[in-house]
Amino acid sequence: MLTLEQLQMKVPIPERNAINSGLNPPTVGEMVNLFGEPSPYKRTEGVPIDRMNRPLRDYMTTRNVGPFAMTGFVWFLWDWKRIFDEVRIIKPELIHFIRPFGCLNVRLQRGSTYKWSNHAFGMAADFGFNRTADERDGEFVERGMLELYRTGIPHKYDMFWAAEYKIEDSMHWDASTKLIQRYAHLMATKARFPF
Ligand SMILES: [Zn+2]
């Protein structure tokens, strides 16, 4: 079993274009087409949940996903709960030590005046093993995040790891294009909340 110190160590990023084979991150246009604008307030610092547009706002909730509680789009949370349940079986130390760094945040991408972050839809999540957020240095990732990726479980659930982005963001996981299609379908068919 890996110790917390080992999970916190920085290790080189794996080969970028092999990371998310078969998965793509959604564009802002695809997100808005499927779910609408998250809010009339377009800011980079984020606005409270009650300033979100319906119907998206009705799908935002707080749930225990295993290692901690998260607030975001209900089926995105459900998928992370199932991922963490599976990870716990093969790498319990990851579940024991992983920390949340945020899911829902109704804000634009840093430095943009119009492009929503996927966090604004509650369909992106940041995790880590250190007390502070991992630097986006383009070279190193936390060993714990690499281990989570290497289980293959987030990929199986169609989660896209942002270590592949041009400006590497290895704390960050997005719902892939496949996943957002499924989420849009669940909304359109008024499916019951999974938990
Ligand atoms: Zn993020």
Boltz pocket constraint, residues with backbone or C-beta under 6 A from the ligand:
constraints:
  - pocket:
      binder: B
      contacts: [[A, 102], [A, 119], [A, 124], [A, 125], [A, 126], [A, 171], [A, 172], [A, 173]]
      max_distance: 6.0
